[in-house]
Amino acid sequence: MKTYLKLICLILVCFLSTDLFAQYPESKQATFIETVSSSEVLIEATGLYKSPEKKKKKAQKDVKKNGVTMAIKDAKKTAVYFILLGGTDPLISTPEERAKFEKNTSFFFDMSNVSRYISWEETQILKKVKIDDGRGIKVTKRFKVNKEIITNDLVSQEIFVAKADLVDIIGNPFILVIPETKKGENPIELLQDNVKVKHAAAVVESYLTARKYDVIVPEQQANLDELTAAQQMLGDQEEDYAYQLALSIGSDVYITFSGAVESTGYGTEKYSMNVRAFETTTARLLGAETGYSQARQGEIMVSIEEAMSDAINNVLSRIMNYWKDDLKRGIQYKLIVSISTDFDEDEAEDIQFAFMDAVDEVAKKSKENIVTSQTIDYLLWCDPEKYDKSSKVYRYLKTSFNDQGVEGTLKKINVNRKLILLKVVYE
């Protein structure tokens, strides 16, 4: 009987020690080193192994025999954990995603899957330290982790909504890439005239297209001029050409970037790139990151690319989080209505009330930015199944406005993907 019970216990121990019940790593200590490509990042991770043996000598013997191998396994899990749940921009970013992930930890930390996620492992061990009087060991190594494979598994395990499904519901985000400029400077001219700026923009655009975003390349100065005039309806504001251009073209998000170079001695230079992402309709900052290149002599374009790659990866993670959040609220539009000064005060107020009622009917949620006798400025979040195009929103607003029998005629100034510019004139 005792032999039988021992056999059962042995089988259970072996069964429970397999990767079928793999859970979180012991260490969870990792550091982001650099972005290698649009899908891979380099992570420095520490793995931990503590011997289960009770007696000191047996534990030390176990650590000597198995410690490094087991600690490296834990380091690999830690690198994957960092991508999923650690750092400033983990893939798992919402409580809902975390709850779903908790039910699938054994899948993601099974060593067969961890090995799929690790695309490269440094041969050299950076650090190896015995702990607890030789009963345990810590090992530090560097690994390249493929975020794209992990993301695909998150979709297959129904933790993430597939990007294709997001696109079906609210469309693919349109992103504009533009250099940061001083007041009065033209970002389009800077892109055309400065080779370094143009190269930096190309690096960002390459990342975006690799991840299947729709990228807008600003080419027409006329677009900027048109919206500069339209923005004057909002009152005397400091010129922000990047914001105006993004609204003019109809992007969902616009990314600005700027760079700097510093001497690091011995004829070498180090580049830094500052990347910021904004929500187009509000100019709200979604994320900012600074990336750095290695110090090197010459090879300016390589340094710019390296610094930009280091910065853009985390910013794109924040853009995706913004996009998932928008899915819950609906498609966002900016509505600006200009009311002619030909109307008296009472007529202008009736027009305002008519638009407010129409907005309440068409939008799931709205935010009132500015309401004056001549201007109505709103943000609308509309049901993507009913109003997947700004032209549909305009059509509904026009019909509702006409049905209320107020004075004036509603005219369209400009309707694009994110911006609806209208005017009410006296006829």
C-alpha positions as CSV (number, residue, x, y, z in Angstrom):
1,M,0.0,0.0,0.0
2,K,2.8,2.4,0.9
3,T,4.6,1.6,-2.3
4,Y,1.4,2.3,-4.2
5,L,1.0,5.7,-2.5
6,K,4.6,6.6,-3.2
7,L,4.1,5.8,-6.8
8,I,1.1,8.0,-7.0
9,C,2.9,10.9,-5.4
10,L,5.9,10.5,-7.7
11,I,3.5,10.6,-10.8
12,L,1.8,13.7,-9.4
13,V,5.1,15.4,-8.8
14,C,6.3,14.7,-12.3
15,F,3.0,15.7,-13.8
16,L,2.9,19.0,-11.9
17,S,6.5,19.8,-12.8
18,T,5.8,19.7,-16.5
19,D,5.1,22.8,-18.5
20,L,1.5,22.0,-18.7
21,F,1.1,23.9,-15.4
22,A,3.7,26.5,-16.3
23,Q,3.0,29.8,-14.5
24,Y,4.7,33.2,-14.0
25,P,8.5,33.3,-13.8
26,E,10.1,33.5,-10.4
27,S,12.3,36.5,-11.2
28,K,10.2,39.1,-13.2
29,Q,13.3,41.3,-13.3
30,A,14.0,42.6,-16.9
31,T,15.1,45.7,-18.7
32,F,14.3,46.9,-22.2
33,I,17.5,47.4,-24.2
34,E,16.5,48.4,-27.7
35,T,14.1,47.9,-30.6
36,V,15.6,45.5,-33.2
37,S,12.8,45.7,-35.8
38,S,9.1,46.4,-36.1
39,S,8.4,43.0,-34.5
40,E,11.4,42.3,-32.3
41,V,12.9,43.9,-29.1
42,L,16.0,43.1,-27.2
43,I,15.4,42.4,-23.5
44,E,17.9,41.8,-20.7
45,A,16.3,39.4,-18.3
46,T,17.3,37.8,-15.0
47,G,16.3,34.2,-14.2
48,L,16.0,32.7,-10.7
49,Y,16.3,29.1,-9.5
50,K,15.9,27.9,-5.9
51,S,16.5,24.3,-5.2
52,P,13.5,22.5,-3.6
53,E,15.8,20.2,-1.6
54,K,15.5,20.7,2.1
55,K,19.1,19.7,3.1
56,K,21.8,22.2,2.4
57,K,24.3,19.9,0.7
58,K,21.6,18.3,-1.5
59,A,20.4,21.8,-2.5
60,Q,23.9,23.0,-3.3
61,K,24.5,19.8,-5.4
62,D,21.2,20.4,-7.2
63,V,22.0,24.0,-7.9
64,K,25.5,23.0,-9.2
65,K,23.9,20.4,-11.5
66,N,20.7,22.1,-12.7
67,G,20.8,25.7,-11.5
68,V,22.1,27.5,-14.6
69,T,19.8,25.6,-17.0
70,M,16.7,26.2,-14.8
71,A,17.6,29.9,-14.2
72,I,18.0,30.5,-17.9
73,K,14.6,29.0,-18.5
74,D,13.2,31.4,-15.9
75,A,15.1,34.3,-17.6
76,K,13.4,33.4,-20.9
77,K,10.0,33.4,-19.2
78,T,10.9,36.7,-17.5
79,A,11.7,38.3,-20.9
80,V,8.2,37.2,-22.2
81,Y,6.6,38.4,-19.0
82,F,8.2,41.8,-19.5
83,I,6.6,42.1,-23.0
84,L,3.2,40.9,-21.7
85,L,2.9,42.6,-18.4
86,G,6.0,44.6,-17.5
87,G,7.6,47.9,-18.5
88,T,5.9,51.1,-19.3
89,D,4.0,49.7,-22.4
90,P,3.0,46.1,-21.8
91,L,0.8,44.3,-24.4
92,I,-1.8,43.6,-21.7
93,S,-3.0,47.0,-20.9
94,T,-6.6,46.8,-19.6
95,P,-8.3,45.1,-16.6
96,E,-10.4,43.1,-19.0
97,E,-7.4,41.8,-20.9
98,R,-5.6,41.0,-17.6
99,A,-8.6,38.9,-16.4
100,K,-8.7,36.9,-19.6
101,F,-4.9,36.5,-19.6
102,E,-5.0,35.1,-16.0
103,K,-6.9,32.1,-17.4
104,N,-4.2,31.4,-20.0
105,T,-0.9,31.9,-18.2
106,S,0.0,28.2,-18.6
107,F,-0.3,28.6,-22.4
108,F,2.0,31.7,-22.6
109,F,4.6,30.4,-20.1
110,D,4.8,26.9,-21.4
111,M,8.4,26.5,-22.4
112,S,7.5,25.3,-25.9
113,N,5.7,28.6,-26.5
114,V,8.4,30.6,-24.7
115,S,10.9,29.1,-27.1
116,R,8.7,30.3,-30.0
117,Y,8.7,33.9,-28.7
118,I,12.5,34.0,-28.1
119,S,14.0,34.5,-31.6
120,W,17.6,34.9,-30.3
121,E,19.6,34.1,-27.2
122,E,22.9,35.6,-26.3
123,T,25.6,32.9,-25.8
124,Q,27.3,34.9,-23.1
125,I,25.9,34.9,-19.5
126,L,26.1,38.6,-18.4
127,K,25.9,37.8,-14.7
128,K,25.8,34.6,-12.5
129,V,25.3,34.9,-8.8
130,K,24.7,32.2,-6.2
131,I,22.2,33.1,-3.5
132,D,20.9,31.8,-0.2
133,D,24.3,30.2,0.7
134,G,24.4,28.3,-2.5
135,R,20.8,27.0,-2.4
136,G,19.8,29.2,-5.3
137,I,21.2,31.0,-8.3
138,K,20.5,34.1,-10.4
139,V,21.5,34.3,-14.1
140,T,21.2,37.4,-16.4
141,K,21.2,37.1,-20.2
142,R,19.9,39.0,-23.2
143,F,17.2,37.8,-25.5
144,K,15.4,39.0,-28.6
145,V,11.6,38.6,-28.2
146,N,9.2,38.6,-31.1
147,K,6.2,40.7,-30.1
148,E,4.3,39.9,-33.2
149,I,4.1,36.2,-32.4
150,I,3.0,36.9,-28.9
151,T,0.3,39.4,-30.2
152,N,-1.0,36.8,-32.6
153,D,-1.3,34.3,-29.8
154,L,-3.2,36.8,-27.7
155,V,-5.6,37.2,-30.5
156,S,-6.0,33.4,-31.0
157,Q,-6.6,32.9,-27.3
158,E,-9.3,35.7,-27.5
159,I,-7.5,38.0,-25.1
160,F,-7.2,40.6,-27.8
161,V,-9.6,41.7,-30.4
162,A,-8.0,41.0,-33.8
163,K,-6.8,44.1,-35.5
164,A,-8.7,43.0,-38.6
165,D,-11.9,43.0,-36.5
166,L,-11.1,46.5,-35.2
167,V,-10.6,47.6,-38.8
168,D,-14.0,46.1,-39.8
169,I,-15.7,48.0,-37.0
170,I,-14.1,51.4,-37.0
171,G,-11.6,51.3,-39.9
172,N,-7.9,51.3,-39.9
173,P,-6.3,54.3,-38.1
174,F,-4.9,56.9,-40.5
175,I,-1.6,58.3,-39.2
176,L,0.2,61.4,-40.3
177,V,4.0,61.7,-39.7
178,I,5.3,65.2,-39.5
179,P,8.5,66.9,-38.1
180,E,8.1,69.2,-35.1
181,T,8.4,72.8,-36.1
182,K,8.7,76.2,-34.5
183,K,5.9,78.7,-34.8
184,G,5.6,79.9,-38.4
185,E,7.8,77.1,-39.8
186,N,6.3,75.0,-42.6
187,P,6.7,71.2,-41.8
188,I,6.2,70.2,-45.5
189,E,9.1,72.4,-46.6
190,L,11.3,70.9,-43.8
191,L,10.5,67.4,-45.1
192,Q,11.3,68.4,-48.6
193,D,14.6,70.3,-47.9
194,N,16.2,68.4,-45.0
195,V,17.6,65.0,-45.8
196,K,17.9,64.0,-42.2
197,V,14.4,64.9,-41.4
198,K,13.1,63.1,-44.4
199,H,15.0,59.9,-43.4
200,A,13.7,60.1,-39.9
201,A,10.1,60.3,-41.2
202,A,10.7,57.4,-43.5
203,V,11.8,55.2,-40.5
204,V,8.5,55.9,-38.7
205,E,6.5,55.3,-41.9
206,S,8.3,52.0,-42.4
207,Y,7.3,50.9,-38.9
208,L,3.7,51.9,-39.4
209,T,3.3,50.2,-42.8
210,A,4.9,47.0,-41.4
211,R,2.2,47.0,-38.8
212,K,-0.5,47.6,-41.4
213,Y,-1.5,51.1,-40.4
214,D,-2.7,53.6,-43.1
215,V,0.1,56.2,-43.4
216,I,-0.6,59.7,-44.8
217,V,2.4,61.4,-46.4
218,P,1.9,65.2,-46.4
219,E,2.6,66.6,-49.9
220,Q,0.3,69.4,-50.6
221,Q,0.9,72.9,-49.2
222,A,-2.7,73.8,-50.2
223,N,-4.1,71.5,-47.5
224,L,-2.3,73.5,-44.9
225,D,-3.4,76.8,-46.2
226,E,-7.1,75.8,-46.3
227,L,-7.2,74.6,-42.8
228,T,-5.2,77.6,-41.5
229,A,-8.1,79.7,-42.6
230,A,-10.7,77.3,-41.2
231,Q,-9.1,77.2,-37.8
232,Q,-9.5,81.0,-37.5
233,M,-13.1,80.3,-36.6
234,L,-11.9,79.0,-33.2
235,G,-10.5,82.5,-32.3
236,D,-7.0,83.8,-31.8
237,Q,-4.9,80.8,-31.1
238,E,-1.2,80.1,-31.5
239,E,-0.5,78.6,-34.9
240,D,0.1,74.8,-34.7
241,Y,0.7,73.7,-38.2
242,A,1.1,70.0,-37.4
243,Y,-2.3,70.0,-35.7
244,Q,-3.9,72.0,-38.5
245,L,-2.4,69.8,-41.2
246,A,-3.5,66.6,-39.4
247,L,-7.1,67.9,-39.2
248,S,-7.0,69.1,-42.8
249,I,-6.0,65.7,-44.2
250,G,-8.3,63.8,-41.8
251,S,-5.8,61.6,-39.9
252,D,-6.9,59.9,-36.7
253,V,-3.5,60.3,-35.1
254,Y,-0.5,62.5,-36.0
255,I,3.1,61.8,-34.9
256,T,5.7,64.6,-34.6
257,F,9.4,64.1,-34.1
258,S,12.5,66.1,-33.5
259,G,16.2,65.2,-33.1
260,A,19.3,66.4,-31.5
261,V,23.0,65.4,-31.7
262,E,25.7,65.6,-29.0
263,S,29.4,65.0,-29.2
264,T,30.6,62.0,-27.1
265,G,34.3,62.5,-27.6
266,Y,37.0,61.0,-29.8
267,G,35.2,62.3,-32.9
268,T,32.0,60.3,-32.2
269,E,28.4,61.6,-32.0
270,K,25.3,60.4,-30.4
271,Y,21.8,61.1,-31.7
272,S,18.5,61.4,-29.8
273,M,15.0,61.4,-31.3
274,N,11.9,62.7,-29.5
275,V,8.7,61.2,-30.8
276,R,5.2,62.3,-29.7
277,A,1.8,61.0,-30.8
278,F,-1.4,63.1,-30.6
279,E,-5.1,62.5,-31.1
280,T,-5.9,64.6,-34.1
281,T,-9.4,65.8,-33.2
282,T,-8.2,67.2,-29.8
283,A,-4.4,67.5,-30.1
284,R,-4.3,65.4,-26.9
285,L,-1.0,63.8,-26.2
286,L,-1.2,60.0,-26.4
287,G,2.4,59.2,-25.8
288,A,5.9,60.5,-25.9
289,E,9.3,58.7,-26.0
290,T,12.9,59.6,-26.5
291,G,15.3,57.2,-28.3
292,Y,19.1,57.2,-28.4
293,S,21.6,55.9,-30.8
294,Q,25.0,54.5,-30.0
295,A,28.0,56.8,-30.1
296,R,29.7,56.4,-33.5
297,Q,31.8,58.2,-36.0
298,G,30.0,59.1,-39.2
299,E,27.1,56.9,-40.3
300,I,24.6,59.7,-39.5
301,M,21.7,58.0,-41.2
302,V,22.3,54.8,-39.2
303,S,22.3,56.7,-36.0
304,I,19.1,58.5,-36.8
305,E,17.4,55.2,-37.7
306,E,18.7,53.6,-34.5
307,A,17.5,56.5,-32.3
308,M,14.1,56.6,-34.0
309,S,13.6,52.9,-33.8
310,D,14.3,53.0,-30.1
311,A,11.6,55.7,-29.6
312,I,8.8,54.7,-32.0
313,N,8.0,51.2,-30.6
314,N,6.5,52.3,-27.3
315,V,4.7,55.2,-28.9
316,L,2.9,52.8,-31.3
317,S,1.8,50.6,-28.3
318,R,0.1,53.7,-26.9
319,I,-1.6,54.4,-30.2
320,M,-3.0,50.9,-30.3
321,N,-4.3,51.3,-26.7
322,Y,-6.0,54.5,-27.8
323,W,-7.5,52.8,-30.8
324,K,-8.9,50.0,-28.6
325,D,-10.4,52.5,-26.2
326,D,-12.1,54.3,-29.1
327,L,-13.8,51.1,-30.1
328,K,-15.8,51.2,-26.9
329,R,-16.9,54.8,-27.4
330,G,-17.4,54.9,-31.2
331,I,-15.8,56.8,-34.1
332,Q,-14.7,60.3,-33.0
333,Y,-15.4,63.3,-35.2
334,K,-14.7,67.0,-34.7
335,L,-17.7,69.2,-35.6
336,I,-17.3,73.0,-36.1
337,V,-20.3,75.1,-37.1
338,S,-19.9,78.7,-38.1
339,I,-23.0,80.9,-37.7
340,S,-23.3,84.0,-39.9
341,T,-23.4,87.4,-38.2
342,D,-26.5,88.2,-40.3
343,F,-28.6,86.4,-37.7
344,D,-29.8,88.3,-34.7
345,E,-29.2,87.0,-31.1
346,D,-32.5,85.1,-30.9
347,E,-32.1,83.5,-34.3
348,A,-28.5,82.4,-33.5
349,E,-29.6,80.9,-30.3
350,D,-32.4,78.9,-32.1
351,I,-29.7,77.6,-34.5
352,Q,-27.5,76.5,-31.6
353,F,-30.4,74.7,-29.9
354,A,-31.3,72.9,-33.1
355,F,-27.7,71.7,-33.5
356,M,-27.5,70.6,-29.9
357,D,-30.6,68.5,-30.3
358,A,-29.3,67.0,-33.5
359,V,-26.0,66.1,-31.9
360,D,-27.7,64.4,-29.0
361,E,-29.6,62.2,-31.5
362,V,-26.6,61.3,-33.7
363,A,-23.9,60.8,-31.1
364,K,-23.4,58.0,-28.5
365,K,-21.4,60.6,-26.5
366,S,-20.5,64.2,-27.1
367,K,-18.3,66.9,-25.6
368,E,-19.1,70.6,-25.9
369,N,-15.8,72.5,-26.5
370,I,-16.9,76.0,-27.5
371,V,-20.4,77.6,-28.0
372,T,-20.5,81.3,-28.9
373,S,-23.0,83.3,-30.9
374,Q,-21.0,82.6,-34.0
375,T,-19.3,79.2,-33.3
376,I,-20.3,75.7,-32.2
377,D,-17.4,73.3,-31.5
378,Y,-18.2,69.7,-30.5
379,L,-16.5,66.3,-30.3
380,L,-18.8,63.5,-31.3
381,W,-18.5,59.7,-30.7
382,C,-20.8,57.9,-33.1
383,D,-21.9,54.3,-33.5
384,P,-19.5,52.8,-36.1
385,E,-22.3,50.6,-37.5
386,K,-24.5,53.5,-38.3
387,Y,-22.0,56.3,-38.9
388,D,-18.8,54.9,-40.3
389,K,-18.3,57.9,-42.5
390,S,-18.3,61.6,-41.7
391,S,-20.5,62.2,-44.7
392,K,-23.2,60.1,-43.0
393,V,-23.0,62.3,-39.9
394,Y,-23.2,65.4,-42.0
395,R,-26.2,64.1,-43.9
396,Y,-28.1,63.3,-40.6
397,L,-27.2,66.7,-39.1
398,K,-28.5,68.5,-42.2
399,T,-31.7,66.6,-42.3
400,S,-32.3,67.1,-38.6
401,F,-31.5,70.8,-38.9
402,N,-33.9,71.3,-41.8
403,D,-36.7,69.4,-40.0
404,Q,-36.6,71.8,-37.0
405,G,-37.6,74.7,-39.2
406,V,-35.1,77.2,-37.9
407,E,-33.9,80.2,-39.9
408,G,-30.9,79.8,-42.2
409,T,-29.4,77.3,-44.6
410,L,-26.8,74.8,-43.6
411,K,-23.8,74.6,-46.0
412,K,-20.8,72.3,-46.1
413,I,-17.3,73.8,-45.9
414,N,-15.3,70.7,-45.6
415,V,-16.1,67.1,-44.6
416,N,-13.2,64.6,-44.3
417,R,-12.5,61.5,-42.2
418,K,-12.3,63.3,-38.8
419,L,-13.4,66.9,-39.4
420,I,-16.8,68.2,-40.2
421,L,-16.7,72.0,-41.0
422,L,-20.2,73.5,-41.6
423,K,-21.7,77.0,-41.8
424,V,-25.2,78.4,-41.4
425,V,-25.9,81.3,-43.7
426,Y,-28.9,83.7,-44.1
427,E,-30.7,83.2,-47.4
